[in-house]
Amino acid sequence: MRGGFTPTSIQRVNNRSPAKFIPNGMQQAVSAPRFSATSSAIDVSNRIPRDTTLPLEQAGYEVRRSPQSFALSLVHGIQIRDGKMNGGADPGGDGMAMMVETG
């Protein structure tokens, strides 16, 4: 992203059927291509196909494509369903998802 800072976003998704949104686990969800529309321009990661952004550009939107495959923040997530945890860490960073059991 261009500019002085990248906004930090925290999202929480509650739904009676989280599997509808994350059918193959949290790792798949945090690895997905992403975009940011926090200004008058739309910033996209390089993994979003150009034929997806072309209609936006043709409609007059400014689309800024990052040369990086994993750009626009590092995303980590935890899903808790039926008392079981499923975590994922952004493959573009050096984090990891892990569970520590005590006792």
Salt bridges, closest charged atoms under 4 A:
ASP43 OD1 - ARG64 NE 2.91
ASP90 OD2 - ARG34 NH1 2.78
